[in-house]
């Protein structure tokens, strides 16, 4: 499973927009993605979310968008 797939699963389960911290908490708690970084796990999740989100700036945006960044910074699934 990728970070993107893990975030999709978390947001599907939640059924509402979540913050990066909330998404990360569930990914770690449920073991959805094995982080192999000594750096910031939050930064890894945020980069994946922004890359695949409408209304978010990413240096290398994905062609297919599956998330939306809300005005308050939370992320949700696109319909």
N, C-alpha and C positions, 0 to 999 in steps of 0.2 A: 504494500500500500504506500502511496506517495503522501506527502503533506497535503496536497490538494485533495486527494481522495479522503484523507482523514478529516479534514475540515468540512468537506461535503457531508460526511457521515454525522459529524457533531451537529451541524446546522440542521440536518434533516431530523435528527432526534429532538433537538430543542424546539423546532417549529417557530422560532422567533429570532430576530437579530441578536448577535452576541459580540462582545468585545474580543479583541485578540487574546487578552488574558484568559477570558472564559473558555475560548476555543482551545487554547494551549493546555489549560487545566484538565479538560476532559480527554484530550489526546494523550497526555501523560498518565492520567489516572487509569484509563482503559487500555493503555499500551497499544494505541492505534498506529503509532509510528516510532521506530527505534532511532531516536536522535543520535547521531555520531559526531557531534560537534562539541568542541570545548567552549565555543562562543555562545552567543545569546540564542536560545531556542525561540524566544519571542520574535527576534528578528527574522529567523527562518520562516516562521509561520506568517508573519506580516508580509514578507516578500512574496510568498506563494499566494496569499490572499489578494494582494494588490495586483500581481501579475495577471490574475484571472478575474479581475473585478471591473465592472463598469463604474464610472465616477471615481476612479482612483488613478493616481499617477504611478507608473512603473517604468523603470529604465528599459526593460525588455518585456513589453506587454505580450500576452498570449493572444492568438487570433480568436480563440473561442473563450467567451466570458461565461462564467457560471455563478459568480458572486456579484453583489452590488455593495458599494460602500455607502452607508447612510450618512446624512449630514452630521450626525453626532459621532461619527467615526466607527460605529458598529458595522458588522458585516452580516448580510443576509443572502439567501439563495435567490437567484433570478427565477421567475416563473417558467 
